[in-house]
Amino acid sequence: MEGYDFDDRPFLVFWEITRACALACSHCRAEAQPKRHPDELDPAQSLKLINQLAEWKPPMLILTGGDPLMRRDVLDLVRAATDAGLHVGLSPSATERLLHTDFAEIKAAGVKRMSLSLDGATRETHDSFRGVNGTFDRTIEAVRRAHEVGLELQINTTLTRGNMNEYEAFKNLMFQLKPAMWSVFLLVPTGRAGLEDLPDPEDIERVFEDMAGLVGKAPFAVKTTEGHHFRRVVMQKMGGGASRPRPGMRSPLGIRDGRGVMFISHIGEVSPSGFLPMVCGNVKDTNPSEIYRNHPLFVSLRDNDALGGKCGECEYRSVCGGSRSRAYGVCGDPFAADPACVYQPQKRLTPN
């Protein structure tokens, strides 16, 4: 994946096929609602989008929400995307609806990986975070069923000020649950998540240093979402430095909001990511490839020289670049320095 052309196409396309969800998570980016929006992409618009994406061939399409299972045609969309040659991931909510779904059918439809969220390491803390009792138990049962049918599993954990003290318990739980990947989300102040929920940068650094020790050694892959400076921590720990990336990174180095990532909302609006709600167009009237390749915001977000503050001076900027979503959520400027990173740049070691 070295040398991936971010200017041509994203590596990850997230499609929020609905905002409807039965949960009421305290950090919800989408501020999910109980009912589906009347302006959601309809089946015909959805198939048109799938065909456009198939022509473009991004490596991964993730169907998310809300809860994508709130759309009755979700597996039809998975089948259509799979038949068109796309690799599809699914990110359902741990509700009774999920447990009433045949996991073997999910796999047979073409889902390459399913992601589930655990944001509390115990029943009490997770259910409190998710806003609905029983969510923890349903998640654990969903993990069991996924393993039972051989469906590859990713577990997402959002780190906040309120659950940082559970990090060791989260880590131990991953060794028990045995996902293919543990994806640690670093909170972004957007949707229902507030600035007061963001962990202290020093605490984040300590957690990332411990997580770096798992890379290549744990029986599961480890990555972060909106915690791009984890790559810098891994490189420092392994002695690679900014000019010598080390193995263990599963996605192209330098991927971030708008640079290898594109988000499509339930009503077709395109943004650099779901955590950076700056609308750049709509797939109902514009091919998503045109928006990604040509919109000025996307073009600028792919330019390492456009980064401001210490991110713009950092020798790790081409492999990290900081969270553009968090910069926007905290500072109102998507090109500002990532406020969650404590690192002070030394000097640029590689040309960009």
C-alpha positions as CSV (number, residue, x, y, z in Angstrom):
1,M,0.0,0.0,0.0
2,E,3.1,2.2,-0.1
3,G,2.7,5.0,-2.6
4,Y,-1.2,4.9,-2.7
5,D,-2.5,7.7,-4.8
6,F,-4.7,9.7,-2.4
7,D,-5.4,12.3,-5.2
8,D,-7.1,9.7,-7.4
9,R,-9.4,7.8,-4.9
10,P,-10.1,7.3,-1.3
11,F,-9.0,4.2,0.5
12,L,-12.1,4.1,2.7
13,V,-15.6,5.2,1.7
14,F,-18.0,5.5,4.6
15,W,-21.7,5.5,3.5
16,E,-24.2,6.3,6.3
17,I,-27.1,4.6,4.7
18,T,-29.5,5.8,7.4
19,R,-29.4,7.8,10.6
20,A,-32.2,5.8,12.2
21,C,-31.0,3.9,15.3
22,A,-32.6,2.4,18.4
23,L,-29.7,3.5,20.6
24,A,-29.0,6.9,22.2
25,C,-25.2,6.9,22.5
26,S,-23.8,9.9,24.5
27,H,-21.1,10.5,21.8
28,C,-23.1,9.9,18.7
29,R,-21.5,11.7,15.7
30,A,-24.8,11.3,13.7
31,E,-27.1,12.4,16.5
32,A,-29.1,9.3,15.4
33,Q,-32.9,9.5,15.3
34,P,-35.5,6.8,16.0
35,K,-37.0,7.1,12.5
36,R,-35.5,7.1,9.0
37,H,-35.2,10.5,7.2
38,P,-37.6,10.9,4.2
39,D,-34.8,12.2,2.0
40,E,-32.5,9.2,2.4
41,L,-31.1,7.8,-0.8
42,D,-33.9,5.6,-2.2
43,P,-33.1,2.1,-3.7
44,A,-32.6,3.5,-7.2
45,Q,-30.3,6.3,-6.0
46,S,-28.5,3.8,-3.8
47,L,-27.8,1.4,-6.7
48,K,-26.7,4.3,-8.9
49,L,-24.2,5.3,-6.2
50,I,-22.9,1.7,-5.8
51,N,-22.3,1.5,-9.6
52,Q,-20.4,4.8,-9.5
53,L,-18.3,3.6,-6.6
54,A,-17.7,0.3,-8.4
55,E,-16.3,2.1,-11.4
56,W,-13.9,4.0,-9.1
57,K,-12.9,0.9,-7.1
58,P,-12.0,2.3,-3.6
59,P,-10.5,-0.6,-1.6
60,M,-13.2,-0.6,1.1
61,L,-16.8,0.5,1.4
62,I,-18.2,0.6,4.9
63,L,-22.0,0.8,5.4
64,T,-22.7,2.6,8.6
65,G,-25.3,4.7,10.3
66,G,-27.2,5.3,12.6
67,D,-27.8,1.6,12.4
68,P,-27.6,0.3,8.8
69,L,-30.0,-2.6,9.8
70,M,-32.7,-0.1,10.1
71,R,-32.9,-0.2,6.3
72,R,-34.7,-3.3,5.3
73,D,-32.7,-3.4,2.0
74,V,-29.3,-3.3,3.7
75,L,-28.3,-6.8,2.7
76,D,-29.6,-6.1,-0.8
77,L,-27.2,-3.2,-0.9
78,V,-24.4,-5.4,0.3
79,R,-25.1,-8.0,-2.4
80,A,-25.2,-5.3,-5.1
81,A,-21.9,-3.8,-4.0
82,T,-20.3,-7.2,-3.7
83,D,-21.5,-8.3,-7.1
84,A,-20.1,-5.0,-8.5
85,G,-16.7,-5.9,-7.1
86,L,-16.5,-3.8,-4.0
87,H,-15.2,-5.0,-0.6
88,V,-18.0,-4.2,1.9
89,G,-17.8,-3.7,5.7
90,L,-20.9,-3.4,7.9
91,S,-21.2,-1.4,11.1
92,P,-24.5,-2.3,12.8
93,S,-25.7,-1.3,16.3
94,A,-26.0,-4.0,19.0
95,T,-29.8,-4.1,19.1
96,E,-32.4,-6.9,19.2
97,R,-32.7,-6.3,15.4
98,L,-29.0,-7.5,15.0
99,L,-29.6,-10.6,17.1
100,H,-32.7,-11.4,15.0
101,T,-30.5,-11.3,11.9
102,D,-28.9,-14.4,10.5
103,F,-25.2,-13.9,10.8
104,A,-24.5,-16.6,8.2
105,E,-26.7,-14.5,5.8
106,I,-24.7,-11.4,6.6
107,K,-21.5,-13.2,5.6
108,A,-23.1,-14.9,2.5
109,A,-24.3,-11.5,1.3
110,G,-20.7,-10.4,1.0
111,V,-19.8,-8.6,4.2
112,K,-16.0,-8.9,4.5
113,R,-15.8,-7.5,8.0
114,M,-18.4,-6.5,10.6
115,S,-17.6,-3.9,13.3
116,L,-19.1,-3.7,16.7
117,S,-18.6,-1.1,19.4
118,L,-17.5,-1.6,23.0
119,D,-17.1,1.8,24.8
120,G,-17.3,0.5,28.3
121,A,-15.3,-2.6,29.5
122,T,-18.2,-3.6,31.8
123,R,-21.9,-4.1,31.4
124,E,-22.6,-1.0,33.6
125,T,-20.2,1.4,31.8
126,H,-21.0,0.3,28.3
127,D,-24.8,0.4,28.7
128,S,-24.5,3.8,30.3
129,F,-22.4,5.1,27.4
130,R,-24.8,3.6,24.8
131,G,-27.9,4.8,26.6
132,V,-29.8,1.4,26.5
133,N,-29.6,-1.4,29.0
134,G,-28.6,-4.8,27.6
135,T,-26.4,-3.4,24.9
136,F,-23.2,-4.9,26.4
137,D,-24.7,-8.4,26.6
138,R,-26.0,-8.1,23.0
139,T,-22.6,-7.0,21.8
140,I,-20.9,-10.0,23.4
141,E,-23.5,-12.3,21.9
142,A,-23.0,-10.7,18.5
143,V,-19.2,-11.3,18.8
144,R,-19.9,-15.0,19.6
145,R,-22.2,-15.4,16.6
146,A,-19.8,-13.7,14.3
147,H,-17.0,-16.1,15.3
148,E,-19.5,-19.0,15.0
149,V,-20.0,-18.4,11.3
150,G,-16.5,-17.2,10.5
151,L,-17.4,-13.6,10.0
152,E,-14.3,-11.3,10.4
153,L,-14.8,-8.9,13.3
154,Q,-13.6,-5.5,14.2
155,I,-14.2,-4.0,17.6
156,N,-14.4,-0.2,17.9
157,T,-13.7,1.5,21.2
158,T,-14.1,5.3,21.6
159,L,-11.8,6.7,24.2
160,T,-13.2,9.7,26.2
161,R,-12.3,11.4,29.4
162,G,-14.9,9.3,31.1
163,N,-13.6,5.8,30.1
164,M,-9.8,6.3,29.9
165,N,-9.5,4.7,33.3
166,E,-10.8,1.5,31.7
167,Y,-8.1,1.2,29.1
168,E,-6.4,-1.8,30.7
169,A,-9.7,-3.6,31.0
170,F,-10.5,-2.9,27.4
171,K,-7.2,-4.3,26.4
172,N,-7.7,-7.5,28.4
173,L,-11.2,-7.8,26.9
174,M,-9.8,-7.8,23.4
175,F,-7.6,-10.8,24.2
176,Q,-10.7,-12.6,25.4
177,L,-12.9,-11.6,22.4
178,K,-10.3,-12.1,19.7
179,P,-11.3,-9.7,17.0
180,A,-9.4,-9.5,13.8
181,M,-8.8,-5.8,14.6
182,W,-9.2,-3.5,17.6
183,S,-9.9,0.0,16.3
184,V,-9.5,2.7,19.0
185,F,-11.4,5.9,18.2
186,L,-10.2,9.1,19.7
187,L,-13.2,11.3,20.5
188,V,-13.9,14.3,18.2
189,P,-16.2,17.1,19.6
190,T,-19.1,16.8,17.1
191,G,-22.6,15.6,17.2
192,R,-23.5,14.7,20.8
193,A,-19.8,14.7,21.9
194,G,-18.6,17.8,23.7
195,L,-15.2,19.4,24.2
196,E,-15.3,18.4,27.9
197,D,-15.4,14.7,26.8
198,L,-12.0,14.9,25.1
199,P,-9.2,13.1,27.2
200,D,-6.1,15.0,28.2
201,P,-3.4,14.8,25.6
202,E,-0.9,13.4,28.1
203,D,-3.2,10.6,29.0
204,I,-3.7,9.9,25.3
205,E,0.1,9.7,24.7
206,R,0.5,7.2,27.6
207,V,-2.3,5.0,26.2
208,F,-0.8,5.2,22.7
209,E,2.6,4.2,24.0
210,D,1.1,1.1,25.5
211,M,-1.0,0.3,22.4
212,A,2.2,0.6,20.3
213,G,3.5,-2.4,22.2
214,L,0.6,-4.5,20.9
215,V,1.5,-3.9,17.2
216,G,2.7,-7.1,15.6
217,K,2.5,-8.9,18.9
218,A,-1.1,-9.1,19.9
219,P,-3.3,-11.8,18.2
220,F,-5.3,-8.9,16.7
221,A,-4.4,-5.9,14.5
222,V,-4.5,-2.5,16.2
223,K,-5.3,0.8,14.6
224,T,-6.7,4.2,15.6
225,T,-9.4,6.4,14.1
226,E,-9.0,10.2,14.5
227,G,-5.9,9.3,16.5
228,H,-3.4,9.6,13.7
229,H,-0.5,10.4,15.9
230,F,-0.5,6.8,17.0
231,R,1.5,6.2,13.9
232,R,4.2,8.6,15.2
233,V,4.2,6.8,18.5
234,V,4.6,3.4,16.9
235,M,7.5,4.6,14.7
236,Q,9.2,6.1,17.7
237,K,8.8,3.0,19.8
238,M,10.1,0.7,17.0
239,G,13.0,3.0,16.2
240,G,11.9,3.8,12.6
241,G,11.7,7.5,12.7
242,A,9.7,9.6,10.3
243,S,11.8,8.6,7.3
244,R,11.7,4.8,8.0
245,P,8.1,3.6,8.5
246,R,7.9,0.3,10.2
247,P,5.6,-2.7,9.6
248,G,2.3,-3.1,11.5
249,M,0.4,-0.3,9.8
250,R,-2.6,-1.8,8.0
251,S,-3.8,1.2,5.9
252,P,-1.7,3.6,3.8
253,L,0.4,6.0,5.8
254,G,-0.9,9.5,5.8
255,I,-4.5,8.5,5.4
256,R,-6.8,11.0,7.2
257,D,-10.0,13.0,6.7
258,G,-10.3,13.9,3.0
259,R,-7.0,12.3,2.3
260,G,-7.9,8.7,1.6
261,V,-11.2,9.0,3.4
262,M,-14.6,10.1,2.1
263,F,-18.0,10.1,3.9
264,I,-21.4,10.0,2.2
265,S,-24.4,10.9,4.4
266,H,-27.8,9.3,4.5
267,I,-29.1,12.1,2.2
268,G,-26.2,11.9,-0.1
269,E,-24.1,14.8,1.2
270,V,-20.3,14.3,0.8
271,S,-17.8,15.3,3.5
272,P,-14.1,14.6,4.1
273,S,-15.2,12.3,7.0
274,G,-18.2,11.7,9.2
275,F,-16.5,13.7,12.0
276,L,-15.8,16.7,9.7
277,P,-19.3,17.9,8.7
278,M,-18.3,20.3,6.0
279,V,-20.5,19.5,3.0
280,C,-18.7,19.5,-0.4
281,G,-21.5,18.2,-2.7
282,N,-24.2,15.6,-3.0
283,V,-24.1,12.3,-4.9
284,K,-27.7,12.8,-6.0
285,D,-26.4,15.3,-8.6
286,T,-22.7,14.8,-8.8
287,N,-20.5,11.8,-9.2
288,P,-18.6,11.2,-5.9
289,S,-15.3,10.8,-7.7
290,E,-15.6,14.4,-9.0
291,I,-16.3,15.7,-5.5
292,Y,-13.4,13.9,-4.0
293,R,-10.9,14.7,-6.7
294,N,-11.8,18.3,-7.4
295,H,-13.5,20.0,-4.5
296,P,-11.1,22.7,-3.1
297,L,-11.5,21.4,0.5
298,F,-10.6,17.8,-0.4
299,V,-7.7,19.1,-2.5
300,S,-6.4,21.2,0.3
301,L,-6.8,18.4,2.9
302,R,-4.6,16.2,0.8
303,D,-1.8,18.8,0.8
304,N,0.6,18.4,3.7
305,D,1.9,22.0,3.0
306,A,-1.6,23.3,3.9
307,L,-1.4,22.1,7.5
308,G,-1.1,24.8,10.1
309,G,0.5,25.2,13.5
310,K,2.9,22.5,14.7
311,C,1.3,19.9,12.4
312,G,2.6,21.9,9.5
313,E,6.1,21.8,10.9
314,C,6.1,18.3,12.1
315,E,8.6,15.8,10.6
316,Y,5.8,13.1,10.9
317,R,3.3,15.2,9.0
318,S,3.3,13.0,5.8
319,V,2.5,9.9,7.8
320,C,0.2,11.5,10.4
321,G,-1.0,15.0,9.7
322,G,-3.2,15.0,12.8
323,S,-7.0,14.8,13.0
324,R,-8.5,17.5,10.7
325,S,-11.9,16.7,12.4
326,R,-10.6,17.4,15.9
327,A,-8.9,20.6,14.7
328,Y,-12.2,21.8,13.3
329,G,-14.2,20.6,16.3
330,V,-12.0,22.4,18.8
331,C,-10.6,25.3,16.8
332,G,-13.1,25.8,14.0
333,D,-10.2,25.4,11.5
334,P,-9.7,22.0,9.8
335,F,-6.1,22.9,9.1
336,A,-5.1,23.9,12.6
337,A,-2.9,21.7,14.8
338,D,-4.5,18.6,16.4
339,P,-5.1,19.6,20.0
340,A,-4.9,16.0,21.2
341,C,-1.2,15.6,20.4
342,V,1.5,16.5,22.8
343,Y,4.5,16.0,20.5
344,Q,6.7,19.0,19.7
345,P,8.2,18.8,16.2
346,Q,12.0,18.6,15.9
347,K,12.6,19.2,12.2
348,R,11.4,17.9,8.9
349,L,13.3,14.8,7.9
350,T,11.6,14.0,4.6
351,P,10.6,16.2,1.7
352,N,6.9,16.4,0.8
